[in-house]
Amino acid sequence: LFGVESLKEKRSIVKRFLNQIRKRFNISVCELDRMDSKEYLVIGMSMISNDRKHVDQVISEVTRFVEAESPGMITDVATGLV
């Protein structure tokens, strides 16, 4: 995250960003790791569907959205299906 001065500021940015993702894609999303770091944001997303193509499409759309709207630089993207 660029230019973040405090954890309070980071939490505000992260909360707004995660809410945008929730509203736009109707998926579960949360901050998973490095919550005590001002520089890093690790998020996880989850959805349930009986249609794998739909899941793949939503994952692609969310990834593009995060890459375009992220408040920082993306260093890694990992996906998995269960």
mmCIF file of the N, C-alpha and C atoms, coordinates in Angstrom:
data_MODEL
# 
_entry.id   MODEL 
# 
loop_
_atom_site.group_PDB 
_atom_site.id 
_atom_site.type_symbol 
_atom_site.label_atom_id 
_atom_site.label_alt_id 
_atom_site.label_comp_id 
_atom_site.label_asym_id 
_atom_site.label_entity_id 
_atom_site.label_seq_id 
_atom_site.pdbx_PDB_ins_code 
_atom_site.Cartn_x 
_atom_site.Cartn_y 
_atom_site.Cartn_z 
_atom_site.occupancy 
_atom_site.B_iso_or_equiv 
_atom_site.pdbx_formal_charge 
_atom_site.auth_seq_id 
_atom_site.auth_comp_id 
_atom_site.auth_asym_id 
_atom_site.auth_atom_id 
_atom_site.pdbx_PDB_model_num 
ATOM 1   N N  . LEU A 1 1  ? 0.854   -1.175  0.000   1.00 0.00 ? 1  LEU A N  1 
ATOM 2   C CA . LEU A 1 1  ? 0.000   0.000   0.000   1.00 0.00 ? 1  LEU A CA 1 
ATOM 3   C C  . LEU A 1 1  ? 0.895   1.231   0.000   1.00 0.00 ? 1  LEU A C  1 
ATOM 4   N N  . PHE A 1 2  ? 0.620   2.126   -0.907  1.00 0.00 ? 2  PHE A N  1 
ATOM 5   C CA . PHE A 1 2  ? 1.461   3.302   -1.079  1.00 0.00 ? 2  PHE A CA 1 
ATOM 6   C C  . PHE A 1 2  ? 0.983   4.470   -0.217  1.00 0.00 ? 2  PHE A C  1 
ATOM 7   N N  . GLY A 1 3  ? 1.890   5.105   0.469   1.00 0.00 ? 3  GLY A N  1 
ATOM 8   C CA . GLY A 1 3  ? 1.597   6.334   1.182   1.00 0.00 ? 3  GLY A CA 1 
ATOM 9   C C  . GLY A 1 3  ? 0.776   6.189   2.442   1.00 0.00 ? 3  GLY A C  1 
ATOM 10  N N  . VAL A 1 4  ? 0.637   4.993   2.973   1.00 0.00 ? 4  VAL A N  1 
ATOM 11  C CA . VAL A 1 4  ? -0.145  4.790   4.193   1.00 0.00 ? 4  VAL A CA 1 
ATOM 12  C C  . VAL A 1 4  ? 0.720   5.160   5.394   1.00 0.00 ? 4  VAL A C  1 
ATOM 13  N N  . GLU A 1 5  ? 0.207   6.045   6.229   1.00 0.00 ? 5  GLU A N  1 
ATOM 14  C CA . GLU A 1 5  ? 0.965   6.557   7.376   1.00 0.00 ? 5  GLU A CA 1 
ATOM 15  C C  . GLU A 1 5  ? 0.713   5.775   8.660   1.00 0.00 ? 5  GLU A C  1 
ATOM 16  N N  . SER A 1 6  ? -0.466  5.148   8.786   1.00 0.00 ? 6  SER A N  1 
ATOM 17  C CA . SER A 1 6  ? -0.795  4.468   10.038  1.00 0.00 ? 6  SER A CA 1 
ATOM 18  C C  . SER A 1 6  ? -1.667  3.251   9.757   1.00 0.00 ? 6  SER A C  1 
ATOM 19  N N  . LEU A 1 7  ? -1.759  2.367   10.749  1.00 0.00 ? 7  LEU A N  1 
ATOM 20  C CA . LEU A 1 7  ? -2.631  1.206   10.610  1.00 0.00 ? 7  LEU A CA 1 
ATOM 21  C C  . LEU A 1 7  ? -4.102  1.628   10.558  1.00 0.00 ? 7  LEU A C  1 
ATOM 22  N N  . LYS A 1 8  ? -4.437  2.702   11.246  1.00 0.00 ? 8  LYS A N  1 
ATOM 23  C CA . LYS A 1 8  ? -5.806  3.215   11.202  1.00 0.00 ? 8  LYS A CA 1 
ATOM 24  C C  . LYS A 1 8  ? -6.161  3.641   9.773   1.00 0.00 ? 8  LYS A C  1 
ATOM 25  N N  . GLU A 1 9  ? -5.253  4.316   9.108   1.00 0.00 ? 9  GLU A N  1 
ATOM 26  C CA . GLU A 1 9  ? -5.475  4.722   7.720   1.00 0.00 ? 9  GLU A CA 1 
ATOM 27  C C  . GLU A 1 9  ? -5.584  3.491   6.819   1.00 0.00 ? 9  GLU A C  1 
ATOM 28  N N  . LYS A 1 10 ? -4.708  2.497   7.052   1.00 0.00 ? 10 LYS A N  1 
ATOM 29  C CA . LYS A 1 10 ? -4.768  1.269   6.254   1.00 0.00 ? 10 LYS A CA 1 
ATOM 30  C C  . LYS A 1 10 ? -6.121  0.598   6.421   1.00 0.00 ? 10 LYS A C  1 
ATOM 31  N N  . ARG A 1 11 ? -6.592  0.459   7.661   1.00 0.00 ? 11 ARG A N  1 
ATOM 32  C CA . ARG A 1 11 ? -7.882  -0.188  7.907   1.00 0.00 ? 11 ARG A CA 1 
ATOM 33  C C  . ARG A 1 11 ? -9.011  0.514   7.184   1.00 0.00 ? 11 ARG A C  1 
ATOM 34  N N  . SER A 1 12 ? -8.973  1.824   7.142   1.00 0.00 ? 12 SER A N  1 
ATOM 35  C CA . SER A 1 12 ? -9.992  2.599   6.435   1.00 0.00 ? 12 SER A CA 1 
ATOM 36  C C  . SER A 1 12 ? -9.964  2.301   4.933   1.00 0.00 ? 12 SER A C  1 
ATOM 37  N N  . ILE A 1 13 ? -8.775  2.287   4.358   1.00 0.00 ? 13 ILE A N  1 
ATOM 38  C CA . ILE A 1 13 ? -8.613  1.996   2.926   1.00 0.00 ? 13 ILE A CA 1 
ATOM 39  C C  . ILE A 1 13 ? -9.064  0.575   2.620   1.00 0.00 ? 13 ILE A C  1 
ATOM 40  N N  . VAL A 1 14 ? -8.624  -0.384  3.445   1.00 0.00 ? 14 VAL A N  1 
ATOM 41  C CA . VAL A 1 14 ? -8.947  -1.789  3.227   1.00 0.00 ? 14 VAL A CA 1 
ATOM 42  C C  . VAL A 1 14 ? -10.452 -2.016  3.354   1.00 0.00 ? 14 VAL A C  1 
ATOM 43  N N  . LYS A 1 15 ? -11.063 -1.433  4.360   1.00 0.00 ? 15 LYS A N  1 
ATOM 44  C CA . LYS A 1 15 ? -12.508 -1.604  4.561   1.00 0.00 ? 15 LYS A CA 1 
ATOM 45  C C  . LYS A 1 15 ? -13.287 -1.120  3.335   1.00 0.00 ? 15 LYS A C  1 
ATOM 46  N N  . ARG A 1 16 ? -12.924 0.042   2.837   1.00 0.00 ? 16 ARG A N  1 
ATOM 47  C CA . ARG A 1 16 ? -13.588 0.608   1.658   1.00 0.00 ? 16 ARG A CA 1 
ATOM 48  C C  . ARG A 1 16 ? -13.377 -0.293  0.431   1.00 0.00 ? 16 ARG A C  1 
ATOM 49  N N  . PHE A 1 17 ? -12.144 -0.764  0.244   1.00 0.00 ? 17 PHE A N  1 
ATOM 50  C CA . PHE A 1 17 ? -11.808 -1.605  -0.905  1.00 0.00 ? 17 PHE A CA 1 
ATOM 51  C C  . PHE A 1 17 ? -12.551 -2.946  -0.847  1.00 0.00 ? 17 PHE A C  1 
ATOM 52  N N  . LEU A 1 18 ? -12.559 -3.589  0.317   1.00 0.00 ? 18 LEU A N  1 
ATOM 53  C CA . LEU A 1 18 ? -13.251 -4.868  0.452   1.00 0.00 ? 18 LEU A CA 1 
ATOM 54  C C  . LEU A 1 18 ? -14.763 -4.711  0.264   1.00 0.00 ? 18 LEU A C  1 
ATOM 55  N N  . ASN A 1 19 ? -15.325 -3.627  0.748   1.00 0.00 ? 19 ASN A N  1 
ATOM 56  C CA . ASN A 1 19 ? -16.752 -3.389  0.548   1.00 0.00 ? 19 ASN A CA 1 
ATOM 57  C C  . ASN A 1 19 ? -17.077 -3.195  -0.931  1.00 0.00 ? 19 ASN A C  1 
ATOM 58  N N  . GLN A 1 20 ? -16.196 -2.540  -1.668  1.00 0.00 ? 20 GLN A N  1 
ATOM 59  C CA . GLN A 1 20 ? -16.406 -2.400  -3.115  1.00 0.00 ? 20 GLN A CA 1 
ATOM 60  C C  . GLN A 1 20 ? -16.454 -3.772  -3.783  1.00 0.00 ? 20 GLN A C  1 
ATOM 61  N N  . ILE A 1 21 ? -15.546 -4.642  -3.406  1.00 0.00 ? 21 ILE A N  1 
ATOM 62  C CA . ILE A 1 21 ? -15.501 -5.992  -3.991  1.00 0.00 ? 21 ILE A CA 1 
ATOM 63  C C  . ILE A 1 21 ? -16.769 -6.759  -3.626  1.00 0.00 ? 21 ILE A C  1 
ATOM 64  N N  . ARG A 1 22 ? -17.174 -6.711  -2.356  1.00 0.00 ? 22 ARG A N  1 
ATOM 65  C CA . ARG A 1 22 ? -18.385 -7.421  -1.916  1.00 0.00 ? 22 ARG A CA 1 
ATOM 66  C C  . ARG A 1 22 ? -19.611 -6.974  -2.697  1.00 0.00 ? 22 ARG A C  1 
ATOM 67  N N  . LYS A 1 23 ? -19.783 -5.664  -2.797  1.00 0.00 ? 23 LYS A N  1 
ATOM 68  C CA . LYS A 1 23 ? -20.971 -5.126  -3.470  1.00 0.00 ? 23 LYS A CA 1 
ATOM 69  C C  . LYS A 1 23 ? -20.977 -5.429  -4.958  1.00 0.00 ? 23 LYS A C  1 
ATOM 70  N N  . ARG A 1 24 ? -19.834 -5.298  -5.588  1.00 0.00 ? 24 ARG A N  1 
ATOM 71  C CA . ARG A 1 24 ? -19.780 -5.458  -7.040  1.00 0.00 ? 24 ARG A CA 1 
ATOM 72  C C  . ARG A 1 24 ? -19.916 -6.917  -7.486  1.00 0.00 ? 24 ARG A C  1 
ATOM 73  N N  . PHE A 1 25 ? -19.353 -7.862  -6.698  1.00 0.00 ? 25 PHE A N  1 
ATOM 74  C CA . PHE A 1 25 ? -19.296 -9.251  -7.146  1.00 0.00 ? 25 PHE A CA 1 
ATOM 75  C C  . PHE A 1 25 ? -20.092 -10.227 -6.278  1.00 0.00 ? 25 PHE A C  1 
ATOM 76  N N  . ASN A 1 26 ? -20.670 -9.758  -5.189  1.00 0.00 ? 26 ASN A N  1 
ATOM 77  C CA . ASN A 1 26 ? -21.459 -10.607 -4.299  1.00 0.00 ? 26 ASN A CA 1 
ATOM 78  C C  . ASN A 1 26 ? -20.673 -11.851 -3.860  1.00 0.00 ? 26 ASN A C  1 
ATOM 79  N N  . ILE A 1 27 ? -19.470 -11.624 -3.355  1.00 0.00 ? 27 ILE A N  1 
ATOM 80  C CA . ILE A 1 27 ? -18.627 -12.700 -2.853  1.00 0.00 ? 27 ILE A CA 1 
ATOM 81  C C  . ILE A 1 27 ? -18.170 -12.354 -1.440  1.00 0.00 ? 27 ILE A C  1 
ATOM 82  N N  . SER A 1 28 ? -17.697 -13.359 -0.730  1.00 0.00 ? 28 SER A N  1 
ATOM 83  C CA . SER A 1 28 ? -17.110 -13.137 0.589   1.00 0.00 ? 28 SER A CA 1 
ATOM 84  C C  . SER A 1 28 ? -15.651 -12.757 0.405   1.00 0.00 ? 28 SER A C  1 
ATOM 85  N N  . VAL A 1 29 ? -15.215 -11.753 1.131   1.00 0.00 ? 29 VAL A N  1 
ATOM 86  C CA . VAL A 1 29 ? -13.828 -11.299 1.024   1.00 0.00 ? 29 VAL A CA 1 
ATOM 87  C C  . VAL A 1 29 ? -13.395 -10.746 2.380   1.00 0.00 ? 29 VAL A C  1 
ATOM 88  N N  . CYS A 1 30 ? -12.130 -11.018 2.744   1.00 0.00 ? 30 CYS A N  1 
ATOM 89  C CA . CYS A 1 30 ? -11.606 -10.502 4.009   1.00 0.00 ? 30 CYS A CA 1 
ATOM 90  C C  . CYS A 1 30 ? -10.088 -10.377 3.939   1.00 0.00 ? 30 CYS A C  1 
ATOM 91  N N  . GLU A 1 31 ? -9.563  -9.617  4.871   1.00 0.00 ? 31 GLU A N  1 
ATOM 92  C CA . GLU A 1 31 ? -8.113  -9.498  5.012   1.00 0.00 ? 31 GLU A CA 1 
ATOM 93  C C  . GLU A 1 31 ? -7.620  -10.724 5.783   1.00 0.00 ? 31 GLU A C  1 
ATOM 94  N N  . LEU A 1 32 ? -6.617  -11.417 5.235   1.00 0.00 ? 32 LEU A N  1 
ATOM 95  C CA . LEU A 1 32 ? -6.187  -12.688 5.817   1.00 0.00 ? 32 LEU A CA 1 
ATOM 96  C C  . LEU A 1 32 ? -4.884  -12.633 6.603   1.00 0.00 ? 32 LEU A C  1 
ATOM 97  N N  . ASP A 1 33 ? -3.978  -11.768 6.220   1.00 0.00 ? 33 ASP A N  1 
ATOM 98  C CA . ASP A 1 33 ? -2.634  -11.817 6.802   1.00 0.00 ? 33 ASP A CA 1 
ATOM 99  C C  . ASP A 1 33 ? -2.014  -10.427 6.773   1.00 0.00 ? 33 ASP A C  1 
ATOM 100 N N  . ARG A 1 34 ? -0.945  -10.268 7.506   1.00 0.00 ? 34 ARG A N  1 
ATOM 101 C CA . ARG A 1 34 ? -0.181  -9.011  7.574   1.00 0.00 ? 34 ARG A CA 1 
ATOM 102 C C  . ARG A 1 34 ? -1.039  -7.820  7.994   1.00 0.00 ? 34 ARG A C  1 
ATOM 103 N N  . MET A 1 35 ? -1.958  -8.067  8.908   1.00 0.00 ? 35 MET A N  1 
ATOM 104 C CA . MET A 1 35 ? -2.851  -7.011  9.366   1.00 0.00 ? 35 MET A CA 1 
ATOM 105 C C  . MET A 1 35 ? -2.123  -5.936  10.164  1.00 0.00 ? 35 MET A C  1 
ATOM 106 N N  . ASP A 1 36 ? -0.954  -6.279  10.705  1.00 0.00 ? 36 ASP A N  1 
ATOM 107 C CA . ASP A 1 36 ? -0.178  -5.307  11.476  1.00 0.00 ? 36 ASP A CA 1 
ATOM 108 C C  . ASP A 1 36 ? 0.857   -4.581  10.626  1.00 0.00 ? 36 ASP A C  1 
ATOM 109 N N  . SER A 1 37 ? 0.794   -4.771  9.311   1.00 0.00 ? 37 SER A N  1 
ATOM 110 C CA . SER A 1 37 ? 1.739   -4.117  8.407   1.00 0.00 ? 37 SER A CA 1 
ATOM 111 C C  . SER A 1 37 ? 1.029   -3.003  7.639   1.00 0.00 ? 37 SER A C  1 
ATOM 112 N N  . LYS A 1 38 ? 1.663   -1.836  7.580   1.00 0.00 ? 38 LYS A N  1 
ATOM 113 C CA . LYS A 1 38 ? 1.103   -0.721  6.789   1.00 0.00 ? 38 LYS A CA 1 
ATOM 114 C C  . LYS A 1 38 ? 1.382   -0.906  5.310   1.00 0.00 ? 38 LYS A C  1 
ATOM 115 N N  . GLU A 1 39 ? 2.389   -1.708  4.989   1.00 0.00 ? 39 GLU A N  1 
ATOM 116 C CA . GLU A 1 39 ? 2.832   -1.831  3.599   1.00 0.00 ? 39 GLU A CA 1 
ATOM 117 C C  . GLU A 1 39 ? 2.123   -2.923  2.806   1.00 0.00 ? 39 GLU A C  1 
ATOM 118 N N  . TYR A 1 40 ? 1.584   -3.932  3.489   1.00 0.00 ? 40 TYR A N  1 
ATOM 119 C CA . TYR A 1 40 ? 1.047   -5.101  2.789   1.00 0.00 ? 40 TYR A CA 1 
ATOM 120 C C  . TYR A 1 40 ? -0.431  -5.321  3.087   1.00 0.00 ? 40 TYR A C  1 
ATOM 121 N N  . LEU A 1 41 ? -1.108  -5.879  2.094   1.00 0.00 ? 41 LEU A N  1 
ATOM 122 C CA . LEU A 1 41 ? -2.506  -6.286  2.236   1.00 0.00 ? 41 LEU A CA 1 
ATOM 123 C C  . LEU A 1 41 ? -2.645  -7.659  1.603   1.00 0.00 ? 41 LEU A C  1 
ATOM 124 N N  . VAL A 1 42 ? -3.102  -8.616  2.382   1.00 0.00 ? 42 VAL A N  1 
ATOM 125 C CA . VAL A 1 42 ? -3.357  -9.969  1.878   1.00 0.00 ? 42 VAL A CA 1 
ATOM 126 C C  . VAL A 1 42 ? -4.848  -10.219 2.048   1.00 0.00 ? 42 VAL A C  1 
ATOM 127 N N  . ILE A 1 43 ? -5.540  -10.471 0.935   1.00 0.00 ? 43 ILE A N  1 
ATOM 128 C CA . ILE A 1 43 ? -6.976  -10.711 1.015   1.00 0.00 ? 43 ILE A CA 1 
ATOM 129 C C  . ILE A 1 43 ? -7.308  -12.100 0.471   1.00 0.00 ? 43 ILE A C  1 
ATOM 130 N N  . GLY A 1 44 ? -8.413  -12.632 0.947   1.00 0.00 ? 44 GLY A N  1 
ATOM 131 C CA . GLY A 1 44 ? -8.930  -13.901 0.461   1.00 0.00 ? 44 GLY A CA 1 
ATOM 132 C C  . GLY A 1 44 ? -10.375 -13.718 0.059   1.00 0.00 ? 44 GLY A C  1 
ATOM 133 N N  . MET A 1 45 ? -10.774 -14.453 -0.953  1.00 0.00 ? 45 MET A N  1 
ATOM 134 C CA . MET A 1 45 ? -12.149 -14.353 -1.449  1.00 0.00 ? 45 MET A CA 1 
ATOM 135 C C  . MET A 1 45 ? -12.734 -15.743 -1.555  1.00 0.00 ? 45 MET A C  1 
ATOM 136 N N  . SER A 1 46 ? -14.056 -15.832 -1.404  1.00 0.00 ? 46 SER A N  1 
ATOM 137 C CA . SER A 1 46 ? -14.714 -17.123 -1.465  1.00 0.00 ? 46 SER A CA 1 
ATOM 138 C C  . SER A 1 46 ? -16.095 -16.966 -2.078  1.00 0.00 ? 46 SER A C  1 
ATOM 139 N N  . MET A 1 47 ? -16.485 -17.976 -2.841  1.00 0.00 ? 47 MET A N  1 
ATOM 140 C CA . MET A 1 47 ? -17.845 -18.018 -3.377  1.00 0.00 ? 47 MET A CA 1 
ATOM 141 C C  . MET A 1 47 ? -18.249 -19.473 -3.556  1.00 0.00 ? 47 MET A C  1 
ATOM 142 N N  . ILE A 1 48 ? -19.549 -19.701 -3.585  1.00 0.00 ? 48 ILE A N  1 
ATOM 143 C CA . ILE A 1 48 ? -20.090 -21.040 -3.779  1.00 0.00 ? 48 ILE A CA 1 
ATOM 144 C C  . ILE A 1 48 ? -20.984 -21.017 -5.007  1.00 0.00 ? 48 ILE A C  1 
ATOM 145 N N  . SER A 1 49 ? -20.804 -22.014 -5.852  1.00 0.00 ? 49 SER A N  1 
ATOM 146 C CA . SER A 1 49 ? -21.632 -22.124 -7.054  1.00 0.00 ? 49 SER A CA 1 
ATOM 147 C C  . SER A 1 49 ? -21.616 -23.572 -7.521  1.00 0.00 ? 49 SER A C  1 
ATOM 148 N N  . ASN A 1 50 ? -22.666 -23.973 -8.205  1.00 0.00 ? 50 ASN A N  1 
ATOM 149 C CA . ASN A 1 50 ? -22.688 -25.314 -8.787  1.00 0.00 ? 50 ASN A CA 1 
ATOM 150 C C  . ASN A 1 50 ? -22.231 -25.291 -10.243 1.00 0.00 ? 50 ASN A C  1 
ATOM 151 N N  . ASP A 1 51 ? -21.763 -24.138 -10.707 1.00 0.00 ? 51 ASP A N  1 
ATOM 152 C CA . ASP A 1 51 ? -21.336 -23.964 -12.094 1.00 0.00 ? 51 ASP A CA 1 
ATOM 153 C C  . ASP A 1 51 ? -19.885 -23.484 -12.109 1.00 0.00 ? 51 ASP A C  1 
ATOM 154 N N  . ARG A 1 52 ? -18.974 -24.370 -12.469 1.00 0.00 ? 52 ARG A N  1 
ATOM 155 C CA . ARG A 1 52 ? -17.549 -24.027 -12.452 1.00 0.00 ? 52 ARG A CA 1 
ATOM 156 C C  . ARG A 1 52 ? -17.225 -22.882 -13.409 1.00 0.00 ? 52 ARG A C  1 
ATOM 157 N N  . LYS A 1 53 ? -17.881 -22.845 -14.558 1.00 0.00 ? 53 LYS A N  1 
ATOM 158 C CA . LYS A 1 53 ? -17.628 -21.759 -15.515 1.00 0.00 ? 53 LYS A CA 1 
ATOM 159 C C  . LYS A 1 53 ? -17.962 -20.405 -14.894 1.00 0.00 ? 53 LYS A C  1 
ATOM 160 N N  . HIS A 1 54 ? -19.052 -20.371 -14.130 1.00 0.00 ? 54 HIS A N  1 
ATOM 161 C CA . HIS A 1 54 ? -19.443 -19.123 -13.462 1.00 0.00 ? 54 HIS A CA 1 
ATOM 162 C C  . HIS A 1 54 ? -18.369 -18.713 -12.448 1.00 0.00 ? 54 HIS A C  1 
ATOM 163 N N  . VAL A 1 55 ? -17.880 -19.675 -11.683 1.00 0.00 ? 55 VAL A N  1 
ATOM 164 C CA . VAL A 1 55 ? -16.834 -19.387 -10.693 1.00 0.00 ? 55 VAL A CA 1 
ATOM 165 C C  . VAL A 1 55 ? -15.588 -18.860 -11.397 1.00 0.00 ? 55 VAL A C  1 
ATOM 166 N N  . ASP A 1 56 ? -15.162 -19.530 -12.465 1.00 0.00 ? 56 ASP A N  1 
ATOM 167 C CA . ASP A 1 56 ? -13.984 -19.083 -13.212 1.00 0.00 ? 56 ASP A CA 1 
ATOM 168 C C  . ASP A 1 56 ? -14.165 -17.668 -13.750 1.00 0.00 ? 56 ASP A C  1 
ATOM 169 N N  . GLN A 1 57 ? -15.366 -17.369 -14.250 1.00 0.00 ? 57 GLN A N  1 
ATOM 170 C CA . GLN A 1 57 ? -15.651 -16.038 -14.791 1.00 0.00 ? 57 GLN A CA 1 
ATOM 171 C C  . GLN A 1 57 ? -15.578 -14.976 -13.692 1.00 0.00 ? 57 GLN A C  1 
ATOM 172 N N  . VAL A 1 58 ? -16.194 -15.262 -12.554 1.00 0.00 ? 58 VAL A N  1 
ATOM 173 C CA . VAL A 1 58 ? -16.187 -14.291 -11.454 1.00 0.00 ? 58 VAL A CA 1 
ATOM 174 C C  . VAL A 1 58 ? -14.769 -14.086 -10.935 1.00 0.00 ? 58 VAL A C  1 
ATOM 175 N N  . ILE A 1 59 ? -14.008 -15.172 -10.790 1.00 0.00 ? 59 ILE A N  1 
ATOM 176 C CA . ILE A 1 59 ? -12.622 -15.047 -10.324 1.00 0.00 ? 59 ILE A CA 1 
ATOM 177 C C  . ILE A 1 59 ? -11.826 -14.156 -11.276 1.00 0.00 ? 59 ILE A C  1 
ATOM 178 N N  . SER A 1 60 ? -12.006 -14.349 -12.564 1.00 0.00 ? 60 SER A N  1 
ATOM 179 C CA . SER A 1 60 ? -11.297 -13.515 -13.549 1.00 0.00 ? 60 SER A CA 1 
ATOM 180 C C  . SER A 1 60 ? -11.706 -12.051 -13.436 1.00 0.00 ? 60 SER A C  1 
ATOM 181 N N  . GLU A 1 61 ? -13.008 -11.817 -13.279 1.00 0.00 ? 61 GLU A N  1 
ATOM 182 C CA . GLU A 1 61 ? -13.501 -10.436 -13.160 1.00 0.00 ? 61 GLU A CA 1 
ATOM 183 C C  . GLU A 1 61 ? -12.984 -9.776  -11.887 1.00 0.00 ? 61 GLU A C  1 
ATOM 184 N N  . VAL A 1 62 ? -12.998 -10.506 -10.786 1.00 0.00 ? 62 VAL A N  1 
ATOM 185 C CA . VAL A 1 62 ? -12.508 -9.957  -9.517  1.00 0.00 ? 62 VAL A CA 1 
ATOM 186 C C  . VAL A 1 62 ? -11.011 -9.660  -9.619  1.00 0.00 ? 62 VAL A C  1 
ATOM 187 N N  . THR A 1 63 ? -10.262 -10.567 -10.222 1.00 0.00 ? 63 THR A N  1 
ATOM 188 C CA . THR A 1 63 ? -8.825  -10.359 -10.381 1.00 0.00 ? 63 THR A CA 1 
ATOM 189 C C  . THR A 1 63 ? -8.542  -9.105  -11.204 1.00 0.00 ? 63 THR A C  1 
ATOM 190 N N  . ARG A 1 64 ? -9.266  -8.933  -12.303 1.00 0.00 ? 64 ARG A N  1 
ATOM 191 C CA . ARG A 1 64 ? -9.085  -7.722  -13.121 1.00 0.00 ? 64 ARG A CA 1 
ATOM 192 C C  . ARG A 1 64 ? -9.447  -6.464  -12.334 1.00 0.00 ? 64 ARG A C  1 
ATOM 193 N N  . PHE A 1 65 ? -10.541 -6.533  -11.573 1.00 0.00 ? 65 PHE A N  1 
ATOM 194 C CA . PHE A 1 65 ? -10.961 -5.392  -10.767 1.00 0.00 ? 65 PHE A CA 1 
ATOM 195 C C  . PHE A 1 65 ? -9.892  -5.045  -9.729  1.00 0.00 ? 65 PHE A C  1 
ATOM 196 N N  . VAL A 1 66 ? -9.390  -6.059  -9.032  1.00 0.00 ? 66 VAL A N  1 
ATOM 197 C CA . VAL A 1 66 ? -8.379  -5.825  -7.996  1.00 0.00 ? 66 VAL A CA 1 
ATOM 198 C C  . VAL A 1 66 ? -7.110  -5.240  -8.618  1.00 0.00 ? 66 VAL A C  1 
ATOM 199 N N  . GLU A 1 67 ? -6.705  -5.771  -9.768  1.00 0.00 ? 67 GLU A N  1 
ATOM 200 C CA . GLU A 1 67 ? -5.519  -5.244  -10.439 1.00 0.00 ? 67 GLU A CA 1 
ATOM 201 C C  . GLU A 1 67 ? -5.706  -3.789  -10.849 1.00 0.00 ? 67 GLU A C  1 
ATOM 202 N N  . ALA A 1 68 ? -6.916  -3.429  -11.279 1.00 0.00 ? 68 ALA A N  1 
ATOM 203 C CA . ALA A 1 68 ? -7.184  -2.064  -11.745 1.00 0.00 ? 68 ALA A CA 1 
ATOM 204 C C  . ALA A 1 68 ? -7.413  -1.084  -10.597 1.00 0.00 ? 68 ALA A C  1 
ATOM 205 N N  . GLU A 1 69 ? -8.052  -1.544  -9.523  1.00 0.00 ? 69 GLU A N  1 
ATOM 206 C CA . GLU A 1 69 ? -8.486  -0.634  -8.458  1.00 0.00 ? 69 GLU A CA 1 
ATOM 207 C C  . GLU A 1 69 ? -7.689  -0.749  -7.163  1.00 0.00 ? 69 GLU A C  1 
ATOM 208 N N  . SER A 1 70 ? -6.720  -1.628  -7.121  1.00 0.00 ? 70 SER A N  1 
ATOM 209 C CA . SER A 1 70 ? -5.966  -1.867  -5.902  1.00 0.00 ? 70 SER A CA 1 
ATOM 210 C C  . SER A 1 70 ? -5.284  -0.596  -5.406  1.00 0.00 ? 70 SER A C  1 
ATOM 211 N N  . PRO A 1 71 ? -5.305  -0.384  -4.083  1.00 0.00 ? 71 PRO A N  1 
ATOM 212 C CA . PRO A 1 71 ? -4.622  0.780   -3.522  1.00 0.00 ? 71 PRO A CA 1 
ATOM 213 C C  . PRO A 1 71 ? -3.110  0.593   -3.445  1.00 0.00 ? 71 PRO A C  1 
ATOM 214 N N  . GLY A 1 72 ? -2.591  -0.464  -4.031  1.00 0.00 ? 72 GLY A N  1 
ATOM 215 C CA . GLY A 1 72 ? -1.163  -0.734  -4.017  1.00 0.00 ? 72 GLY A CA 1 
ATOM 216 C C  . GLY A 1 72 ? -0.765  -1.565  -5.222  1.00 0.00 ? 72 GLY A C  1 
ATOM 217 N N  . MET A 1 73 ? 0.417   -2.158  -5.141  1.00 0.00 ? 73 MET A N  1 
ATOM 218 C CA . MET A 1 73 ? 0.921   -2.997  -6.222  1.00 0.00 ? 73 MET A CA 1 
ATOM 219 C C  . MET A 1 73 ? 0.659   -4.466  -5.893  1.00 0.00 ? 73 MET A C  1 
ATOM 220 N N  . ILE A 1 74 ? 0.164   -5.225  -6.860  1.00 0.00 ? 74 ILE A N  1 
ATOM 221 C CA . ILE A 1 74 ? -0.105  -6.649  -6.663  1.00 0.00 ? 74 ILE A CA 1 
ATOM 222 C C  . ILE A 1 74 ? 1.181   -7.423  -6.948  1.00 0.00 ? 74 ILE A C  1 
ATOM 223 N N  . THR A 1 75 ? 1.563   -8.268  -5.987  1.00 0.00 ? 75 THR A N  1 
ATOM 224 C CA . THR A 1 75 ? 2.786   -9.050  -6.153  1.00 0.00 ? 75 THR A CA 1 
ATOM 225 C C  . THR A 1 75 ? 2.503   -10.519 -6.420  1.00 0.00 ? 75 THR A C  1 
ATOM 226 N N  . ASP A 1 76 ? 1.287   -10.997 -6.081  1.00 0.00 ? 76 ASP A N  1 
ATOM 227 C CA . ASP A 1 76 ? 0.976   -12.410 -6.289  1.00 0.00 ? 76 ASP A CA 1 
ATOM 228 C C  . ASP A 1 76 ? -0.525  -12.606 -6.317  1.00 0.00 ? 76 ASP A C  1 
ATOM 229 N N  . VAL A 1 77 ? -0.979  -13.509 -7.177  1.00 0.00 ? 77 VAL A N  1 
ATOM 230 C CA . VAL A 1 77 ? -2.378  -13.908 -7.228  1.00 0.00 ? 77 VAL A CA 1 
ATOM 231 C C  . VAL A 1 77 ? -2.398  -15.425 -7.271  1.00 0.00 ? 77 VAL A C  1 
ATOM 232 N N  . ALA A 1 78 ? -3.161  -16.034 -6.357  1.00 0.00 ? 78 ALA A N  1 
ATOM 233 C CA . ALA A 1 78 ? -3.294  -17.480 -6.336  1.00 0.00 ? 78 ALA A CA 1 
ATOM 234 C C  . ALA A 1 78 ? -4.779  -17.827 -6.271  1.00 0.00 ? 78 ALA A C  1 
ATOM 235 N N  . THR A 1 79 ? -5.192  -18.821 -7.025  1.00 0.00 ? 79 THR A N  1 
ATOM 236 C CA . THR A 1 79 ? -6.581  -19.257 -7.010  1.00 0.00 ? 79 THR A CA 1 
ATOM 237 C C  . THR A 1 79 ? -6.636  -20.759 -6.788  1.00 0.00 ? 79 THR A C  1 
ATOM 238 N N  . GLY A 1 80 ? -7.755  -21.213 -6.281  1.00 0.00 ? 80 GLY A N  1 
ATOM 239 C CA . GLY A 1 80 ? -7.963  -22.640 -6.075  1.00 0.00 ? 80 GLY A CA 1 
ATOM 240 C C  . GLY A 1 80 ? -9.444  -22.956 -6.012  1.00 0.00 ? 80 GLY A C  1 
ATOM 241 N N  . LEU A 1 81 ? -9.790  -24.126 -6.447  1.00 0.00 ? 81 LEU A N  1 
ATOM 242 C CA . LEU A 1 81 ? -11.170 -24.583 -6.400  1.00 0.00 ? 81 LEU A CA 1 
ATOM 243 C C  . LEU A 1 81 ? -11.246 -25.844 -5.565  1.00 0.00 ? 81 LEU A C  1 
ATOM 244 N N  . VAL A 1 82 ? -12.302 -25.946 -4.778  1.00 0.00 ? 82 VAL A N  1 
ATOM 245 C CA . VAL A 1 82 ? -12.506 -27.137 -3.948  1.00 0.00 ? 82 VAL A CA 1 
ATOM 246 C C  . VAL A 1 82 ? -13.771 -27.814 -4.411  1.00 0.00 ? 82 VAL A C  1 
# 
